[in-house]
Amino acid sequence: MPEDRLYTGVCVLADVMDKHTLADVTLELIGVSKQLINQHSGEKVSVLLTTGSGNISTLIKNISTAGADIIYLVQDEHLKDYSTELYTDVVCEVVNKKKPSIVLVGATTTGRDLAPRVAARLNTGLSADCTGLEINENGLLAATRPTFGGTLMATILCKTMPQMVTVRPKVFPLPKIDPSHIAKVEQLNIPLDLSHVRTKFLGWVQDCKQVGRRIDDADVIVAGGRGMKDAKHFKILEELAHVLGGAVGASRAAVDAGWRPHSEQVGQTGKTVRPRLYIACGISGSLQHLAGMNSSDIIIAINNDPDAPIFKVASYGIIGDLFEIVPALTTAIKENQLKVVV
C-alpha cells in the first residue's frame, strides 16, 4: 500500500487559552473539517487536546458538541501552560501514531509558533495564515491565502503528508452546536522529556494598551483609518462604539501612525474579525484591510471619497464628512431617533 494511503482524516490542534478556555478558532476549524471530509466518507475529524491535569470536562464537551468524532487527550501537569518544546514533542508523536492526512492549526500566537516547528520535524510543508480551504479534484487540500501584500490570492497544495495549514481566526463561522453529539475520547500516554525545555513560563501579562472591549469578541466594531487625521479624533468612534455596545478597531495606517494600539488593528497584518456590524470610518479599503473584515454580516462605510474601494464591499455607504456623520449617528441612537438591531 502506498504510504500516502496510510494517512486519513483531519486533525485539529486544540488551542487552549490562558484561562484554560477553548479558543473559538478551534471550533471554527472543527466546523470546516466536517465540510472537508464530506467528500471522503468514512473519514473522521479528530481533535488533539493537550492540557494540564485537572477538570477538563467543559473543554471536552465544547469540542464534542461542535462535531468532533475523536478527541486525542494528552494530559500532564507540565502541559498546563504552553511550552514550545513539549508541545512540539507531543504533537509530532500523536501525528506519527494516528497519521491524519490533514492537520489544521489556528493562526494564533501559539499556533504560529507551534505549526512551523511541527512541520519541520515531520518533514512536511506548511501553508500559513490561510483564509480558504477545499479539497481539489485530486483529493488534496487546496489552501488559499493572500500574497504579495494582499494584492493576489494564492492557492497552495502540499503533496507531502500530513498536509498542514494554519488558518486565521474568524475566517470560518462557528459550527452549529449539537448537544446530542458525543465524541470518543482516547487518552494517550506520551512520555515527556523535560530536558528539551529551554524556556520557563512565568505568567500572562495583560495588554495594558487595550482600550475598551476586544475586537475579537465584539458583535459591533467601529473602525477608523487614515481619514481620522489624529489620535484625538478617535474619541467620536469610542462614543459611537459605546452606545452600540461594540469595540473600536483601526486600519494599519492608523496603527502605524501611533493613533491606536496594534491589538485593535484589523487586516492582513492585524486581526481577522467577523462582527455582525462593521462601521468603517475614513478607511479607504485596501485589499489588506478588506482581508480582515469582509466576512462581516453588515458593513457600513463612511468616507468623503465616492471612489473609495471600501464602498465596493459595503452593505451601505455614506459619502460625506465623518466628523459630522459619526456624532450625528451617536446622538440619534442615544435619543432613540435611530434604532440599530444587531
VOMAR-374050 format. One record per residue: residue number from 1; residue in one letter; x, y, z of N, C-alpha, C in turn. Coordinates in pm, whole numbers. Layout:
% VOMAR-374050
> NUM:A:X:Y:Z:X:Y:Z:X:Y:Z .
...
% end
This chain:
% VOMAR-374050
> 1:M:85:-120:0:0:0:0:89:124:0 .
> 2:P:64:222:-92:142:346:-90:132:413:47 .
> 3:E:242:477:87:246:535:221:138:641:240 .
> 4:D:107:720:136:6:826:149:-129:772:190 .
> 5:R:-159:647:152:-291:591:183:-304:555:331 .
> 6:L:-191:556:401:-197:531:545:-252:652:620 .
> 7:Y:-250:768:555:-295:892:618:-442:915:585 .
> 8:T:-522:942:688:-665:962:666:-724:1054:772 .
> 9:G:-825:1130:732:-896:1216:826:-829:1350:848 .
> 10:V:-897:1433:927:-849:1568:960:-828:1577:1111 .
> 11:C:-714:1631:1150:-686:1652:1293:-672:1800:1320 .
> 12:V:-745:1850:1418:-740:1990:1459:-663:1996:1591 .
> 13:L:-568:2088:1599:-496:2108:1724:-575:2208:1809 .
> 14:A:-620:2162:1924:-698:2249:2013:-610:2359:2069 .
> 15:D:-662:2481:2069:-591:2597:2123:-658:2635:2254 .
> 16:V:-591:2605:2365:-645:2636:2497:-580:2764:2546 .
> 17:M:-663:2864:2578:-612:2996:2611:-568:3006:2756 .
> 18:D:-525:3127:2795:-463:3146:2926:-555:3113:3043 .
> 19:K:-684:3131:3027:-778:3100:3135:-834:2959:3120 .
> 20:H:-761:2877:3041:-797:2737:3019:-937:2724:2960 .
> 21:T:-964:2814:2866:-1085:2806:2786:-1045:2780:2641 .
> 22:L:-1138:2724:2565:-1109:2688:2427:-1122:2809:2336 .
> 23:A:-1020:2834:2254:-1027:2945:2158:-1133:2913:2053 .
> 24:D:-1207:3016:2011:-1312:2997:1912:-1260:2937:1782 .
> 25:V:-1133:2968:1748:-1079:2919:1621:-1076:2766:1618 .
> 26:T:-1062:2702:1734:-1065:2555:1738:-1201:2504:1692 .
> 27:L:-1307:2567:1740:-1442:2527:1699:-1466:2558:1552 .
> 28:E:-1414:2672:1506:-1428:2707:1364:-1362:2602:1275 .
> 29:L:-1246:2553:1318:-1174:2453:1240:-1243:2317:1243 .
> 30:I:-1308:2286:1353:-1387:2161:1357:-1500:2169:1256 .
> 31:G:-1564:2287:1248:-1674:2304:1153:-1629:2289:1009 .
> 32:V:-1518:2352:971:-1473:2342:832:-1419:2202:804 .
> 33:S:-1367:2134:906:-1318:1996:888:-1432:1903:849 .
> 34:K:-1548:1924:910:-1665:1841:876:-1702:1860:730 .
> 35:Q:-1688:1982:680:-1717:2008:538:-1614:1941:448 .
> 36:L:-1488:1943:489:-1382:1886:407:-1396:1735:392 .
> 37:I:-1439:1667:498:-1446:1521:491:-1577:1472:431 .
> 38:N:-1669:1564:402:-1794:1522:338:-1768:1453:205 .
> 39:Q:-1657:1489:141:-1623:1428:12:-1552:1294:30 .
> 40:H:-1523:1258:153:-1449:1134:179:-1521:1058:290 .
> 41:S:-1619:981:254:-1699:908:353:-1610:813:431 .
> 42:G:-1639:802:558:-1563:712:644:-1449:779:718 .
> 43:E:-1407:897:672:-1300:967:741:-1355:1039:865 .
> 44:K:-1267:1064:959:-1308:1121:1087:-1241:1256:1111 .
> 45:V:-1308:1338:1192:-1248:1463:1241:-1202:1438:1384 .
> 46:S:-1071:1452:1406:-1017:1433:1540:-964:1566:1592 .
> 47:V:-957:1578:1722:-902:1698:1786:-797:1652:1887 .
> 48:L:-679:1708:1877:-574:1679:1975:-581:1784:2085 .
> 49:L:-620:1740:2203:-633:1829:2318:-515:1803:2411 .
> 50:T:-426:1898:2420:-306:1888:2503:-322:1986:2618 .
> 51:T:-329:1936:2740:-359:2024:2852:-303:1966:2982 .
> 52:G:-310:2046:3087:-265:2000:3217:-366:1912:3284 .
> 53:S:-328:1855:3396:-421:1770:3472:-526:1858:3537 .
> 54:G:-638:1798:3571:-747:1873:3633:-878:1848:3560 .
> 55:N:-979:1925:3595:-1112:1908:3538:-1117:1969:3398 .
> 56:I:-1133:1885:3299:-1136:1933:3160:-1268:1897:3094 .
> 57:S:-1370:1869:3174:-1498:1825:3120:-1560:1929:3027 .
> 58:T:-1544:2058:3060:-1601:2163:2976:-1532:2168:2840 .
> 59:L:-1398:2153:2841:-1325:2153:2714:-1371:2037:2626 .
> 60:I:-1384:1919:2685:-1426:1801:2609:-1568:1819:2557 .
> 61:K:-1654:1874:2639:-1794:1895:2597:-1801:1991:2479 .
> 62:N:-1728:2102:2485:-1733:2200:2377:-1679:2144:2246 .
> 63:I:-1572:2064:2254:-1517:2002:2135:-1613:1900:2078 .
> 64:S:-1673:1822:2166:-1764:1715:2125:-1889:1769:2057 .
> 65:T:-1953:1868:2120:-2078:1921:2066:-2058:2002:1938 .
> 66:A:-1933:2042:1912:-1902:2113:1787:-1894:2018:1669 .
> 67:G:-1887:1886:1695:-1891:1789:1586:-1771:1700:1571 .
> 68:A:-1672:1708:1662:-1555:1621:1651:-1594:1476:1674 .
> 69:D:-1530:1385:1601:-1558:1242:1617:-1470:1178:1724 .
> 70:I:-1344:1222:1731:-1248:1164:1825:-1171:1277:1893 .
> 71:I:-1147:1262:2022:-1061:1354:2096:-941:1275:2146 .
> 72:Y:-823:1313:2097:-700:1255:2148:-655:1341:2265 .
> 73:L:-661:1288:2384:-633:1364:2505:-496:1330:2560 .
> 74:V:-411:1430:2567:-279:1415:2630:-278:1510:2749 .
> 75:Q:-275:1452:2868:-293:1531:2989:-173:1512:3082 .
> 76:D:-111:1623:3119:4:1617:3207:21:1754:3272 .
> 77:E:59:1757:3397:75:1882:3469:175:1975:3399 .
> 78:H:276:1918:3331:376:2000:3263:322:2064:3135 .
> 79:L:200:2024:3094:139:2080:2974:33:2185:3007 .
> 80:K:26:2221:3134:-76:2316:3178:-62:2449:3105 .
> 81:D:60:2496:3088:88:2618:3013:169:2581:2889 .
> 82:Y:152:2660:2784:215:2628:2656:366:2625:2667 .
> 83:S:425:2519:2615:569:2504:2606:603:2465:2463 .
> 84:T:681:2547:2394:717:2518:2255:774:2379:2240 .
> 85:E:871:2345:2324:942:2218:2309:852:2099:2341 .
> 86:L:781:2104:2454:699:1989:2493:579:1970:2400 .
> 87:Y:515:2080:2360:401:2068:2270:444:2015:2134 .
> 88:T:561:2055:2087:611:2003:1959:634:1852:1970 .
> 89:D:694:1809:2080:717:1665:2102:585:1588:2099 .
> 90:V:486:1640:2172:357:1569:2184:285:1563:2050 .
> 91:V:275:1677:1981:202:1681:1855:266:1587:1753 .
> 92:C:397:1590:1742:466:1504:1644:445:1357:1677 .
> 93:E:448:1323:1804:427:1184:1846:287:1137:1809 .
> 94:V:187:1221:1835:48:1183:1805:25:1175:1654 .
> 95:V:77:1271:1579:59:1268:1433:126:1145:1373 .
> 96:N:244:1110:1421:312:990:1371:236:862:1403 .
> 97:K:166:862:1516:90:743:1555:-44:734:1482 .
> 98:K:-114:845:1473:-252:844:1421:-259:875:1272 .
> 99:K:-158:937:1216:-146:963:1072:-268:1031:1008 .
> 100:P:-305:1149:1055:-408:1226:983:-352:1277:851 .
> 101:S:-436:1286:750:-387:1338:621:-382:1490:622 .
> 102:I:-463:1554:707:-466:1700:717:-455:1739:864 .
> 103:V:-372:1837:893:-359:1892:1028:-390:2042:1021 .
> 104:L:-491:2084:1094:-532:2225:1095:-495:2289:1228 .
> 105:V:-435:2408:1220:-391:2480:1338:-441:2624:1328 .
> 106:G:-494:2677:1436:-535:2817:1437:-415:2908:1429 .
> 107:A:-424:3014:1349:-312:3109:1334:-315:3209:1448 .
> 108:T:-307:3156:1569:-299:3239:1689:-151:3254:1724 .
> 109:T:-123:3323:1833:17:3338:1876:78:3200:1900 .
> 110:T:3:3113:1966:52:2978:1993:66:2898:1864 .
> 111:G:-37:2901:1780:-36:2823:1658:74:2863:1562 .
> 112:R:102:2993:1553:206:3041:1463:345:3002:1512 .
> 113:D:359:2979:1641:486:2932:1695:500:2781:1679 .
> 114:L:392:2709:1705:396:2562:1708:398:2498:1570 .
> 115:A:311:2545:1478:293:2477:1350:421:2463:1268 .
> 116:P:501:2569:1250:622:2552:1168:723:2457:1230 .
> 117:R:730:2451:1361:822:2359:1428:779:2215:1404 .
> 118:V:647:2191:1416:594:2056:1391:617:2016:1246 .
> 119:A:587:2107:1153:603:2076:1011:748:2044:977 .
> 120:A:841:2121:1034:983:2097:1007:1025:1960:1058 .
> 121:R:979:1925:1177:1018:1796:1234:955:1679:1158 .
> 122:L:834:1699:1108:766:1593:1032:810:1590:886 .
> 123:N:894:1687:849:945:1696:712:831:1711:611 .
> 124:T:738:1800:644:626:1826:554:613:1976:532 .
> 125:G:523:2015:444:503:2156:414:403:2220:508 .
> 126:L:397:2352:504:302:2427:586:254:2548:509 .
> 127:S:123:2561:491:63:2680:431:13:2767:547 .
> 128:A:64:2888:557:38:2970:674:-66:3078:649 .
> 129:D:-142:3112:755:-239:3222:753:-340:3208:640 .
> 130:C:-398:3092:627:-492:3066:517:-629:3125:546 .
> 131:T:-698:3160:438:-833:3216:450:-937:3133:376 .
> 132:G:-895:3025:312:-988:2938:240:-933:2797:230 .
> 133:L:-1021:2697:244:-982:2556:237:-1084:2477:156 .
> 134:E:-1035:2391:67:-1124:2298:-2:-1042:2179:-51 .
> 135:I:-1112:2070:-83:-1046:1952:-138:-1056:1960:-290 .
> 136:N:-941:1948:-360:-943:1959:-506:-978:1826:-572 .
> 137:E:-977:1825:-706:-1021:1707:-781:-929:1587:-760 .
> 138:N:-808:1611:-710:-714:1502:-685:-714:1457:-539 .
> 139:G:-807:1512:-462:-817:1473:-321:-718:1541:-230 .
> 140:L:-648:1644:-280:-553:1718:-198:-619:1843:-140 .
> 141:L:-565:1887:-28:-615:2009:35:-562:2130:-41 .
> 142:A:-652:2213:-92:-615:2337:-160:-637:2452:-60 .
> 143:A:-526:2511:-17:-532:2617:84:-508:2752:17 .
> 144:T:-595:2848:45:-585:2981:-15:-541:3082:88 .
> 145:R:-449:3169:48:-402:3276:137:-365:3399:56 .
> 146:P:-374:3518:117:-330:3640:47:-179:3639:29 .
> 147:T:-131:3696:-80:12:3705:-105:44:3838:-173 .
> 148:F:171:3870:-188:216:3998:-244:143:4116:-180 .
> 149:G:146:4116:-46:84:4227:26:-66:4232:14 .
> 150:G:-128:4120:-17:-273:4113:-27:-327:4146:-165 .
> 151:T:-239:4167:-261:-285:4202:-396:-328:4080:-477 .
> 152:L:-283:3962:-435:-321:3838:-503:-360:3734:-400 .
> 153:M:-440:3636:-446:-473:3521:-361:-406:3398:-420 .
> 154:A:-325:3329:-340:-253:3212:-387:-319:3086:-335 .
> 155:T:-329:2984:-420:-379:2853:-378:-260:2758:-372 .
> 156:I:-241:2697:-255:-122:2618:-228:-160:2472:-206 .
> 157:L:-84:2382:-269:-101:2238:-249:23:2184:-178 .
> 158:C:-1:2093:-85:109:2025:-17:100:1878:-54 .
> 159:K:203:1826:-121:200:1689:-170:270:1591:-77 .
> 160:T:313:1639:40:368:1550:142:267:1536:254 .
> 161:M:273:1426:326:178:1401:434:248:1415:570 .
> 162:P:172:1472:668:39:1527:656:40:1666:592 .
> 163:Q:-74:1707:538:-87:1841:481:-122:1936:595 .
> 164:M:-34:2032:620:-52:2119:736:-83:2262:694 .
> 165:V:-177:2324:764:-208:2465:741:-239:2534:873 .
> 166:T:-210:2662:878:-265:2745:986:-374:2832:924 .
> 167:V:-480:2854:999:-598:2927:949:-626:3044:1042 .
> 168:R:-650:3159:982:-677:3278:1061:-810:3266:1134 .
> 169:P:-815:3309:1261:-942:3310:1335:-1046:3398:1264 .
> 170:K:-1171:3362:1281:-1287:3437:1230:-1307:3424:1080 .
> 171:V:-1223:3348:1011:-1241:3329:867:-1363:3241:840 .
> 172:F:-1379:3136:921:-1491:3045:905:-1589:3065:1021 .
> 173:P:-1718:3041:996:-1817:3058:1102:-1806:2948:1206 .
> 174:L:-1857:2977:1325:-1865:2874:1427:-1965:2767:1383 .
> 175:P:-1939:2640:1412:-2033:2534:1371:-2158:2536:1458 .
> 176:K:-2264:2478:1406:-2384:2461:1487:-2357:2357:1595 .
> 177:I:-2398:2390:1715:-2372:2301:1829:-2480:2193:1835 .
> 178:D:-2437:2069:1851:-2528:1956:1864:-2507:1892:2001 .
> 179:P:-2592:1925:2100:-2573:1873:2236:-2577:1721:2244 .
> 180:S:-2638:1657:2145:-2650:1511:2149:-2527:1441:2094 .
> 181:H:-2438:1517:2030:-2320:1454:1969:-2214:1426:2075 .
> 182:I:-2165:1304:2077:-2065:1264:2175:-1942:1211:2102 .
> 183:A:-1828:1274:2124:-1704:1229:2063:-1640:1120:2148 .
> 184:K:-1570:1030:2082:-1493:929:2152:-1366:993:2207 .
> 185:V:-1340:972:2336:-1219:1028:2398:-1116:917:2414 .
> 186:E:-1000:938:2352:-891:840:2361:-773:905:2433 .
> 187:Q:-748:860:2554:-640:918:2634:-508:854:2593 .
> 188:L:-412:937:2561:-281:890:2515:-176:922:2619 .
> 189:N:-89:826:2643:21:846:2738:148:875:2659 .
> 190:I:187:1000:2655:306:1041:2580:414:1080:2681 .
> 191:P:523:1004:2689:631:1039:2783:691:1176:2749 .
> 192:L:711:1258:2848:766:1391:2828:913:1395:2870 .
> 193:D:997:1449:2784:1138:1466:2816:1161:1611:2855 .
> 194:L:1164:1637:2985:1175:1775:3035:1310:1838:3005 .
> 195:S:1406:1755:2965:1537:1811:2931:1532:1893:2802 .
> 196:H:1421:1875:2722:1406:1951:2598:1365:2096:2624 .
> 197:V:1314:2123:2744:1258:2254:2773:1369:2355:2798 .
> 198:R:1372:2461:2717:1475:2564:2729:1420:2694:2783 .
> 199:T:1288:2702:2795:1225:2825:2844:1136:2794:2963 .
> 200:K:1114:2892:3045:1030:2875:3162:914:2973:3157 .
> 201:F:792:2924:3173:674:3009:3172:663:3082:3305 .
> 202:L:654:3215:3299:646:3295:3421:505:3341:3450 .
> 203:G:427:3374:3347:291:3420:3370:239:3498:3251 .
> 204:W:110:3530:3257:46:3605:3149:45:3753:3184 .
> 205:V:72:3838:3086:68:3983:3105:-41:4040:3018 .
> 206:Q:-136:4106:3080:-247:4164:3005:-199:4286:2926 .
> 207:D:-253:4302:2806:-218:4417:2722:-275:4544:2786 .
> 208:C:-187:4623:2844:-232:4744:2915:-281:4851:2819 .
> 209:K:-247:4839:2690:-288:4939:2592:-428:4911:2537 .
> 210:Q:-484:4795:2573:-616:4761:2521:-719:4862:2571 .
> 211:V:-790:4924:2481:-890:5025:2516:-1029:4966:2494 .
> 212:G:-1106:4954:2602:-1243:4904:2589:-1248:4756:2553 .
> 213:R:-1353:4719:2484:-1378:4579:2451:-1284:4529:2340 .
> 214:R:-1248:4401:2346:-1163:4341:2244:-1239:4326:2112 .
> 215:I:-1171:4355:2002:-1239:4342:1872:-1263:4196:1837 .
> 216:D:-1187:4105:1896:-1205:3963:1867:-1344:3914:1906 .
> 217:D:-1399:3972:2013:-1523:3922:2070:-1645:4009:2038 .
> 218:A:-1623:4121:1973:-1731:4219:1957:-1824:4185:1841 .
> 219:D:-1954:4205:1863:-2054:4190:1757:-2062:4316:1672 .
> 220:V:-2015:4428:1727:-2014:4556:1656:-1875:4616:1666 .
> 221:I:-1820:4657:1552:-1689:4722:1551:-1700:4853:1475 .
> 222:V:-1653:4961:1538:-1644:5091:1472:-1496:5117:1449 .
> 223:A:-1455:5117:1323:-1312:5124:1292:-1278:5255:1221 .
> 224:G:-1158:5305:1250:-1112:5429:1188:-981:5409:1113 .
> 225:G:-962:5490:1011:-841:5481:930:-768:5613:921 .
> 226:R:-695:5629:811:-616:5749:790:-704:5875:791 .
> 227:G:-830:5859:751:-921:5973:746:-956:6032:881 .
> 228:M:-916:5964:992:-942:6019:1126:-848:6137:1156 .
> 229:K:-735:6143:1083:-642:6257:1086:-558:6270:1214 .
> 230:D:-609:6222:1328:-533:6237:1453:-588:6141:1558 .
> 231:A:-504:6103:1652:-546:6010:1757:-664:6064:1838 .
> 232:K:-665:6194:1864:-771:6252:1947:-908:6239:1883 .
> 233:H:-914:6227:1751:-1043:6220:1684:-1109:6083:1699 .
> 234:F:-1034:5985:1748:-1094:5854:1771:-1195:5857:1886 .
> 235:K:-1197:5967:1959:-1293:5981:2068:-1436:5967:2016 .
> 236:I:-1465:6020:1896:-1601:6011:1844:-1635:5867:1805 .
> 237:L:-1534:5789:1768:-1559:5648:1739:-1583:5569:1867 .
> 238:E:-1509:5605:1972:-1529:5540:2102:-1671:5564:2152 .
> 239:E:-1720:5686:2133:-1856:5720:2178:-1961:5641:2101 .
> 240:L:-1944:5628:1969:-2038:5551:1889:-2032:5403:1925 .
> 241:A:-1911:5352:1943:-1896:5212:1982:-1961:5185:2116 .
> 242:H:-1951:5283:2208:-2009:5266:2341:-2161:5254:2335 .
> 243:V:-2227:5339:2259:-2373:5335:2255:-2422:5211:2180 .
> 244:L:-2336:5154:2096:-2374:5032:2024:-2330:4905:2097 .
> 245:G:-2260:4922:2208:-2211:4806:2282:-2102:4732:2207 .
> 246:G:-2021:4808:2131:-1919:4746:2048:-1778:4784:2086 .
> 247:A:-1686:4763:1993:-1544:4789:2015:-1491:4880:1905 .
> 248:V:-1376:4942:1933:-1311:5029:1835:-1200:4951:1765 .
> 249:G:-1198:4960:1632:-1092:4899:1554:-1017:5006:1476 .
> 250:A:-912:4963:1406:-831:5059:1332:-766:4992:1212 .
> 251:S:-738:5071:1111:-664:5022:995:-514:5025:1028 .
> 252:R:-436:4963:941:-291:4963:964:-234:5104:962 .
> 253:A:-288:5189:874:-238:5326:866:-254:5398:999 .
> 254:A:-368:5376:1065:-394:5441:1194:-302:5386:1303 .
> 255:V:-276:5256:1298:-188:5195:1397:-44:5237:1374 .
> 256:D:-2:5236:1247:135:5278:1216:161:5424:1255 .
> 257:A:55:5504:1250:69:5644:1289:76:5662:1440 .
> 258:G:53:5553:1514:57:5559:1659:-72:5605:1723 .
> 259:W:-179:5610:1644:-307:5657:1696:-380:5553:1780 .
> 260:R:-361:5425:1747:-429:5317:1818:-331:5201:1839 .
> 261:P:-356:5116:1940:-267:5002:1965:-284:4893:1859 .
> 262:H:-180:4811:1843:-185:4703:1744:-296:4603:1775 .
> 263:S:-334:4590:1901:-440:4495:1939:-573:4530:1874 .
> 264:E:-587:4653:1821:-711:4695:1757:-701:4690:1604 .
> 265:Q:-586:4649:1551:-566:4654:1406:-642:4544:1334 .
> 266:V:-718:4582:1233:-794:4489:1150:-726:4479:1014 .
> 267:G:-705:4359:965:-646:4343:833:-550:4228:825 .
> 268:Q:-484:4218:713:-394:4105:688:-283:4096:791 .
> 269:T:-228:4209:833:-122:4207:932:-174:4237:1073 .
> 270:G:-307:4239:1086:-369:4257:1217:-458:4138:1248 .
> 271:K:-582:4165:1284:-675:4058:1320:-784:4044:1214 .
> 272:T:-830:3922:1199:-946:3895:1115:-1069:3895:1204 .
> 273:V:-1169:3973:1170:-1289:3986:1253:-1412:3948:1171 .
> 274:R:-1515:3908:1241:-1639:3867:1175:-1759:3917:1256 .
> 275:P:-1770:4050:1278:-1881:4102:1358:-2012:4102:1279 .
> 276:R:-2118:4123:1349:-2248:4136:1282:-2260:4273:1215 .
> 277:L:-2190:4374:1270:-2192:4508:1212:-2052:4568:1217 .
> 278:Y:-2002:4612:1103:-1870:4676:1094:-1889:4814:1032 .
> 279:I:-1851:4918:1104:-1863:5055:1055:-1724:5108:1027 .
> 280:A:-1694:5132:901:-1560:5177:859:-1563:5327:837 .
> 281:C:-1486:5399:917:-1486:5545:912:-1350:5597:863 .
> 282:G:-1351:5663:749:-1226:5717:697:-1126:5610:657 .
> 283:I:-1177:5494:617:-1093:5382:572:-1113:5365:422 .
> 284:S:-1006:5374:346:-1020:5367:200:-1061:5228:153 .
> 285:G:-1007:5123:220:-1045:4987:183:-941:4916:99 .
> 286:S:-816:4917:145:-712:4842:74:-741:4693:85 .
> 287:L:-682:4615:-7:-703:4470:-4:-657:4411:128 .
> 288:Q:-551:4466:184:-500:4415:311:-603:4434:422 .
> 289:H:-672:4547:422:-774:4571:525:-898:4486:499 .
> 290:L:-939:4478:374:-1059:4400:340:-1042:4254:378 .
> 291:A:-920:4202:369:-896:4062:403:-929:4033:549 .
> 292:G:-930:4137:632:-956:4116:774:-1099:4140:817 .
> 293:M:-1186:4194:729:-1321:4228:775:-1431:4203:674 .
> 294:N:-1399:4154:554:-1504:4143:451:-1602:4030:475 .
> 295:S:-1584:3952:582:-1683:3849:616:-1785:3900:717 .
> 296:S:-1777:4029:752:-1875:4088:845:-2015:4078:785 .
> 297:D:-2115:4058:871:-2252:4043:822:-2300:4169:750 .
> 298:I:-2281:4284:815:-2322:4413:757:-2204:4508:766 .
> 299:I:-2173:4575:656:-2063:4671:653:-2118:4807:614 .
> 300:I:-2093:4907:699:-2132:5045:670:-2004:5125:651 .
> 301:A:-1991:5190:537:-1872:5269:508:-1906:5418:509 .
> 302:I:-1824:5495:579:-1839:5641:584:-1709:5701:532 .
> 303:N:-1717:5770:418:-1597:5823:356:-1635:5939:265 .
> 304:N:-1548:6038:257:-1580:6153:170:-1535:6132:26 .
> 305:D:-1470:6017:-2:-1427:5985:-138:-1524:5884:-200 .
> 306:P:-1606:5926:-296:-1705:5834:-354:-1642:5717:-429 .
> 307:D:-1513:5726:-463:-1445:5620:-535:-1363:5528:-444 .
> 308:A:-1377:5544:-315:-1301:5461:-220:-1340:5313:-239 .
> 309:P:-1242:5223:-245:-1270:5080:-265:-1360:5018:-158 .
> 310:I:-1365:5078:-40:-1446:5022:68:-1593:5015:29 .
> 311:F:-1638:5106:-59:-1779:5107:-100:-1816:4985:-183 .
> 312:K:-1716:4918:-242:-1745:4800:-324:-1787:4680:-240 .
> 313:V:-1746:4678:-113:-1784:4566:-26:-1889:4607:77 .
> 314:A:-1921:4737:82:-2012:4787:185:-2157:4749:156 .
> 315:S:-2227:4714:262:-2371:4692:252:-2442:4826:236 .
> 316:Y:-2391:4926:306:-2445:5062:298:-2328:5160:295 .
> 317:G:-2338:5262:214:-2233:5362:204:-2285:5501:231 .
> 318:I:-2208:5579:307:-2242:5718:336:-2126:5805:288 .
> 319:I:-2149:5887:188:-2045:5975:135:-2059:6111:202 .
> 320:G:-1957:6149:275:-1963:6277:345:-1854:6288:450 .
> 321:D:-1863:6393:531:-1764:6423:634:-1793:6338:758 .
> 322:L:-1703:6246:790:-1726:6155:903:-1733:6231:1035 .
> 323:F:-1667:6349:1043:-1668:6425:1167:-1805:6491:1193 .
> 324:E:-1888:6493:1092:-2027:6537:1111:-2120:6418:1123 .
> 325:I:-2095:6314:1043:-2186:6199:1035:-2180:6113:1160 .
> 326:V:-2059:6082:1209:-2045:5992:1325:-2110:6050:1450 .
> 327:P:-2082:6177:1489:-2151:6234:1606:-2303:6239:1589 .
> 328:A:-2347:6265:1465:-2492:6269:1440:-2554:6131:1462 .
> 329:L:-2486:6026:1416:-2534:5889:1439:-2540:5859:1589 .
> 330:T:-2436:5897:1662:-2431:5871:1806:-2546:5940:1877 .
> 331:T:-2569:6066:1841:-2678:6142:1904:-2813:6081:1872 .
> 332:A:-2833:6042:1747:-2961:5983:1706:-2989:5853:1780 .
> 333:I:-2885:5772:1800:-2903:5645:1872:-2933:5672:2019 .
> 334:K:-2860:5766:2078:-2883:5800:2220:-3026:5850:2242 .
> 335:E:-3078:5927:2148:-3211:5987:2164:-3321:5900:2105 .
> 336:N:-3283:5774:2072:-3379:5677:2017:-3444:5722:1886 .
> 337:Q:-3374:5814:1815:-3424:5854:1685:-3384:5751:1578 .
> 338:L:-3286:5671:1613:-3237:5569:1521:-3214:5442:1603 .
> 339:K:-3274:5334:1559:-3258:5206:1626:-3169:5114:1543 .
> 340:V:-3072:5056:1611:-2981:4963:1545:-2998:4827:1610 .
> 341:V:-3036:4728:1532:-3056:4593:1584:-2949:4504:1525 .
> 342:V:-2867:4444:1610:-2760:4354:1563:-2767:4222:1640 .
% end
